[in-house]
Amino acid sequence: MPIEVILPRVDMDMATGKISKWYVTEGATVAKGAPIFEIETDKAAMEVESPGAGVIRNITASEGVDIPVGTPVAFIYAEGEAAQILTPAPATPAASAPAAQNIQTAPVAPVIDTTPMPQSGLPRATPLARRLARERGLKLPEITGSGPRGRIQAEDVRNFRAAPPPQAEQRPAAPEVTSLYQSGSYDIEPISGMRRIIAERLVQSKQTVPHFYLSLTCDLGELLHVREKLNDSAPRNSDKQPAWKLSINDFVIKALALALQRVPNANVTWTDAGILKHRASDVGVAVAVEGGLFTPVIRAAETKSLSVISLEMKELAARARARRLTPSEYQGGTTAVSNLGMYGIEEFAAIINPPHATILAVGAGIERPAKYEGRIELRTQMTCTLSCDHRAVDGALGAELLAAFRTFIEEPALMLA
C-alpha cells in the first residue's frame, strides 16, 4: 500500500496551511526523512520530511493554495508498485475549504453510518471529536458535522470557531468606510493571515484582559559603562570580529527575568481553573517583521549569561524575519518585552500578549538633567512601562516587580553574579 503524505499541523491554532514550495516532482524518488515540501502558516515556514522511502506520485496540492490540515497531498509508492487512480472526493455542505482527494481503485459502496444516536440527545460524533470538544470546552450541538449523516469528526472540532461576542457598537462595513473617500484616492491591501491573527488577538486581549499600567524611569549610567567594558572584552574570532555585542535590550531581558525570580508571585498566568505560577522566567521579545511581528521566547532567561542571551536573541530575530521559527520557539512564555527605543520612542504602553500576565514597554535612553550623588548633571535615562493583567497581578505586586527590574538595570553587576 502507498504511504499517505498529509499536510501536518505545525501550530496549535492551525486549521489550514499552504505549501509554499515543493522540493520534489511527480515520479521523483525520495528517501525517508528527506524534505519534500515547505509549509507556510500564518506564523512560520517549515520543511516537511518524507514519511517513507519510494517514488512520490499523486501530488494533489498546488503551491500557494490554502488546504485543510490532514489533507492528503501526495502518496509514496514502493519501487515498481503501480500508481492508483486519483479522483476528487465530493465536497460536504459544511466544508469551506477545497475538498480533500481520495484514492480509489474500484467503485466504492455507499458508506452507512451505524453510529447510534446517543441517549443524551447529543449529536453524533466520533470518540476523538468528543474528546477534543471536552478538552477545548466546546459544545457539540454548536458544531456542524461534515461526516456521514452529519456526524461530527475531529477536523470539525479543530476547525470550529465560536461566534464572536456581540459588539457594543456596530462598526461600519467596508463599503460604508470606503464610501467616505474619493474613488481612486486609495489602494486596498488584502489582510494577511498574520495581520488578521494579530488583530484578533489584540482585540481579544483588550476586551478580556483588564489592563493597568505602571511607569518608572531607570538611570542607565552604570549599565552603559558595564556594557562597554563587556563588549571590549569579548573574545575575537579569526577575522578579528567580537564573539558578541551586547545591546541594552539584552540587559533588559536578563533584568526582567531576574526580577520575576525575585518577585515570583508576578511570574504567573491567569486561567479560570487557577493561577499558574511559573518556575522559570521565559521572556518573549517582540520582533518586527514585514506585515506584523513575532515574539520568540528566551527560555529560562534568568539562568543564561548576557552573552548567551545576546547570541540567542540575534539568532531568533533572524529566524523570525525569515519566517523560520518553529512553534516551540514562539509559543508560551511568562512575560514579554517590547522595545521601541531604537526608533526614538521615549515612552509607550504595550498590550498584553495572552497568556502572559505582564509586558514591559521600553523607551529610548535619553539624556536628561537629573540629580545624581547630590548634584544636577546630564544622565542617560530610560522610561519603562509595565502593563499588568489585574486578574493575576495587583498594583502593589506590579510595582514591586518594576522596582526589582530597576534595581538590576541600575546595578548591572547584580546580573553578573
C-alpha positions in Angstrom: 0.0 0.0 0.0 1.3 3.5 -0.7 2.3 5.8 2.1 0.0 8.8 2.5 1.6 12.2 2.8 -0.7 14.7 4.6 -0.5 18.4 5.3 0.6 18.3 9.0 -0.4 20.5 11.9 2.6 22.6 12.9 0.8 25.1 15.1 -1.9 24.6 17.8 -4.2 27.2 16.2 -3.6 25.9 12.6 -6.7 24.8 10.7 -5.3 25.3 7.1 -1.9 25.8 5.6 -0.2 26.4 2.3 2.6 24.5 0.6 4.9 27.4 -0.4 7.4 25.2 -2.2 7.6 21.6 -3.4 11.2 20.2 -3.3 10.2 17.1 -5.4 8.3 16.5 -8.6 5.8 13.8 -9.7 7.7 10.5 -10.1 10.8 11.5 -8.1 12.5 9.0 -5.8 12.6 10.2 -2.2 14.4 8.9 0.9 12.8 8.7 4.3 13.4 11.9 6.2 14.3 14.0 3.1 12.5 17.3 2.9 9.7 17.1 0.3 7.9 20.4 0.7 7.8 23.6 2.7 4.6 24.5 4.6 3.6 28.1 5.2 1.3 29.1 8.1 0.3 32.4 9.5 3.4 32.4 11.7 6.2 30.4 10.1 7.5 28.4 7.2 8.8 24.8 7.9 10.2 21.9 5.9 8.2 18.7 6.0 10.1 15.4 5.7 9.1 12.4 3.8 7.4 9.7 6.0 8.9 6.9 3.9 11.2 6.0 1.0 10.0 5.3 -2.5 8.5 7.1 -5.5 6.3 10.1 -4.9 3.1 10.3 -7.0 -0.4 11.7 -7.0 0.7 15.2 -5.9 -2.6 16.9 -5.5 -1.8 20.2 -3.7 -0.6 23.3 -5.6 1.8 25.8 -4.2 0.3 28.8 -2.5 -3.2 27.3 -2.1 -4.8 27.1 1.4 -5.8 23.5 2.2 -7.2 22.0 5.5 -4.8 20.2 7.9 -4.8 16.5 7.4 -5.5 16.6 3.7 -3.5 14.1 1.6 -1.2 16.0 -0.7 0.8 13.1 -2.2 1.5 9.3 -1.9 4.8 7.4 -1.8 4.9 4.1 -3.6 7.4 1.3 -3.4 9.6 0.9 -6.5 7.6 -0.9 -9.2 4.3 -0.5 -7.4 1.5 0.5 -9.7 0.2 4.0 -9.2 -3.5 4.2 -8.3 -6.2 6.5 -9.8 -6.9 9.7 -8.0 -10.4 11.0 -8.0 -11.8 14.0 -6.1 -13.9 13.4 -3.1 -17.4 15.1 -3.1 -17.5 18.3 -1.1 -19.7 18.3 2.0 -22.1 21.1 2.6 -20.2 22.2 5.8 -16.8 22.3 4.0 -15.5 25.8 3.5 -12.1 24.8 2.0 -11.3 22.8 -1.1 -12.3 19.1 -0.8 -9.7 16.5 0.1 -8.7 13.9 -2.5 -9.4 10.2 -2.3 -7.7 7.2 -3.9 -10.0 4.7 -5.5 -9.1 1.5 -7.4 -12.7 0.3 -7.8 -16.2 1.6 -7.2 -16.9 2.0 -3.5 -20.2 1.1 -1.9 -22.1 3.9 -0.1 -20.9 4.4 3.4 -23.6 3.8 6.0 -23.2 5.5 9.4 -24.1 2.9 12.0 -23.2 5.1 15.0 -26.2 5.1 17.3 -27.8 8.3 18.4 -26.5 9.0 22.0 -29.2 8.6 24.6 -28.4 12.0 25.9 -29.7 13.6 22.7 -26.3 14.9 21.8 -25.4 14.9 18.0 -23.4 12.0 16.5 -19.7 12.4 16.9 -16.6 10.3 16.7 -14.9 9.4 20.0 -11.9 11.6 19.1 -14.2 14.5 18.2 -15.9 14.2 21.6 -12.6 14.2 23.4 -11.3 17.2 21.6 -14.6 19.1 22.3 -14.3 18.3 26.0 -10.6 19.5 26.1 -11.5 22.7 24.3 -14.6 23.4 26.3 -16.8 23.3 23.2 -20.5 22.2 23.0 -21.2 19.6 20.4 -24.6 21.0 19.3 -22.9 24.2 18.2 -20.6 22.3 15.8 -21.7 21.4 12.3 -20.6 17.8 11.4 -19.2 17.1 7.9 -19.3 13.3 8.2 -22.0 10.8 7.1 -25.4 11.9 8.3 -23.9 15.0 9.9 -21.6 13.1 12.2 -19.1 15.4 13.9 -15.5 14.5 13.1 -12.2 15.5 14.7 -11.5 18.1 12.0 -14.9 19.7 12.5 -13.9 20.4 16.2 -10.4 21.6 15.2 -11.8 24.0 12.6 -14.7 25.2 14.7 -14.6 28.9 15.5 -17.1 30.2 18.1 -19.2 33.2 17.1 -17.6 36.5 18.4 -19.3 38.2 21.3 -21.7 40.9 20.4 -20.2 44.3 19.9 -21.4 47.3 21.9 -21.1 49.5 18.9 -21.8 48.5 15.3 -18.7 49.2 13.2 -19.2 50.3 9.6 -18.7 47.6 6.9 -16.0 48.0 4.3 -18.3 49.6 1.7 -19.5 52.2 4.3 -15.9 53.1 5.1 -14.7 53.3 1.5 -17.6 55.4 0.5 -16.2 58.2 2.8 -13.2 58.5 0.5 -13.0 59.5 -3.1 -12.6 56.7 -5.6 -9.1 56.3 -6.8 -7.6 58.1 -3.8 -6.5 54.9 -2.0 -5.3 51.4 -2.7 -6.7 48.3 -0.9 -4.1 45.9 0.6 -5.5 42.5 1.4 -5.3 41.5 5.1 -2.6 38.8 5.5 -3.2 35.8 7.7 -0.6 37.1 10.2 -2.1 40.6 10.4 -5.6 39.1 10.9 -4.4 36.9 13.7 -2.6 39.9 15.4 -5.8 41.9 15.1 -8.0 39.2 16.6 -5.6 38.5 19.5 -5.1 42.2 20.4 -8.9 42.8 20.3 -9.3 39.7 22.5 -6.6 40.9 24.9 -8.1 44.4 25.3 -11.6 43.1 25.7 -10.9 40.2 28.1 -7.8 41.2 30.0 -8.2 44.1 32.5 -5.0 46.1 31.8 -3.4 48.6 34.1 -0.1 50.4 33.6 2.9 51.4 35.8 5.8 53.5 34.7 9.2 54.5 36.1 12.5 55.8 34.9 15.8 53.9 35.1 19.2 55.5 35.2 21.5 53.9 32.5 24.8 55.4 33.6 26.3 52.3 35.2 24.8 49.9 32.7 26.3 51.7 29.7 29.7 51.6 31.4 29.4 47.9 32.1 28.1 47.2 28.6 31.1 49.0 27.1 33.6 47.0 29.2 32.0 43.7 28.4 31.9 44.4 24.7 35.5 45.5 24.7 36.5 42.2 26.5 34.6 39.9 24.1 36.8 37.3 22.5 37.7 37.8 18.8 37.4 35.2 16.1 39.9 34.6 13.3 38.5 37.6 11.4 39.1 39.8 14.5 35.3 40.2 14.9 33.9 40.1 18.5 32.1 36.9 19.5 29.2 39.0 20.8 28.0 42.6 21.0 25.7 43.2 24.0 22.7 45.6 23.4 20.7 47.4 26.1 17.8 45.0 25.2 20.0 42.0 26.3 20.3 43.7 29.7 16.5 44.4 29.8 15.7 40.7 29.1 18.0 39.5 31.8 16.9 42.1 34.3 13.2 41.3 33.8 13.9 37.6 34.1 15.8 38.1 37.4 13.1 40.4 38.7 10.4 37.7 38.1 12.6 35.4 40.2 12.8 38.0 43.0 9.0 38.6 42.8 7.7 35.1 41.9 4.1 36.0 42.5 4.2 38.1 39.4 5.6 35.3 37.2 2.1 33.9 36.6 -0.6 33.2 34.1 -4.3 33.6 34.7 -6.6 30.6 33.9 -10.2 30.0 35.0 -9.1 26.8 36.7 -6.3 28.6 38.8 -3.3 30.8 38.5 -0.2 29.2 37.0 2.9 30.1 39.0 5.9 29.5 36.7 9.2 28.4 38.0 11.3 29.7 35.1 11.4 33.2 33.6 10.6 32.6 29.9 10.8 36.1 28.3 9.2 36.8 24.9 10.7 39.6 22.9 8.7 41.4 20.2 10.5 41.3 16.8 9.1 43.4 14.0 8.8 41.6 10.6 7.2 42.6 7.3 3.5 42.6 7.8 3.5 42.1 11.6 5.6 40.8 14.4 6.7 37.6 16.2 7.5 37.1 19.9 10.3 34.5 20.1 10.9 33.3 23.7 14.2 33.2 25.6 13.6 30.2 27.8 14.8 30.3 31.5 16.5 33.7 30.8 17.4 34.0 34.5 19.9 31.1 34.1 21.7 32.5 31.0 24.6 34.9 30.7 24.2 38.2 28.9 26.4 36.9 26.0 24.2 33.8 25.6 21.0 35.8 25.7 22.6 38.2 23.1 23.6 35.4 20.7 20.3 33.5 21.2 18.2 36.7 20.6 20.2 37.5 17.5 19.5 34.0 16.0 15.9 34.0 16.9 15.3 37.5 15.5 17.0 36.4 12.2 14.8 33.3 12.1 11.7 35.4 12.8 12.4 37.8 10.0 12.9 34.8 7.6 9.7 33.1 8.9 11.7 30.1 10.1 10.7 29.9 13.7 9.2 26.7 15.0 6.1 26.8 17.3 8.2 25.8 20.3 10.3 29.0 19.7 7.4 31.5 19.9 4.6 29.8 21.9 4.2 30.1 25.7 6.4 32.4 27.7 5.7 34.0 31.1 6.1 37.7 30.1 7.3 39.8 27.2 9.4 42.8 26.3 8.5 45.4 23.6 11.4 47.8 23.0 10.8 50.8 20.7 13.8 52.7 22.0 15.7 52.2 18.7 13.0 54.3 17.0 13.4 57.2 19.4 10.2 56.5 21.2 10.6 57.8 24.7 7.5 56.2 26.4 4.6 54.0 25.5 2.3 51.3 26.9 2.1 47.8 25.3 -0.9 45.4 25.0 -0.5 42.2 26.9 0.1 39.1 24.8 -2.1 36.3 26.3 -1.4 34.0 28.1 1.1 36.4 29.7 0.1 38.5 32.7 2.6 41.3 32.0 4.5 43.0 29.3 7.3 45.6 29.6 7.4 48.5 27.2 10.9 50.0 26.9 11.6 53.5 25.7 14.8 55.1 24.4 17.7 56.1 26.6 17.5 59.9 26.7 20.0 62.4 28.3 18.1 64.5 30.9 19.2 66.8 33.7 18.9 64.7 36.9 20.0 64.7 40.5 22.9 62.3 40.9 25.1 61.9 44.0 23.9 65.3 45.3 24.4 67.3 42.2 22.5 68.0 38.9 24.0 66.6 35.8 23.1 65.1 32.5 22.2 61.4 32.9 21.0 58.9 30.3 17.6 57.7 31.5 15.1 55.1 30.1 11.4 55.1 30.8 9.7 51.7 31.1 6.0 50.9 31.4 4.7 47.6 32.8 1.3 46.5 31.6 -0.4 44.1 34.0 -3.3 41.7 34.0 -5.2 42.9 37.1 -6.8 39.4 37.5 -3.4 37.9 38.4 -1.1 40.9 39.2 -2.3 43.6 41.6 -1.0 47.2 41.6 1.4 46.7 44.6 2.7 43.4 43.1 3.3 45.1 39.7 5.1 48.0 41.4 7.3 45.5 43.3 8.2 43.8 40.1 9.0 47.0 38.3 11.1 48.2 41.2 13.1 45.0 41.2 13.7 45.4 37.5 15.0 48.9 38.0 17.4 47.6 40.7 19.0 45.2 38.2 19.2 47.8 35.5 20.8 50.4 37.7 23.1 47.9 39.4 24.0 45.6 36.5 26.8 43.9 38.5 23.9 42.0 40.2 23.2 40.4 36.8 26.7 39.1 36.5 26.7 37.2 39.9 
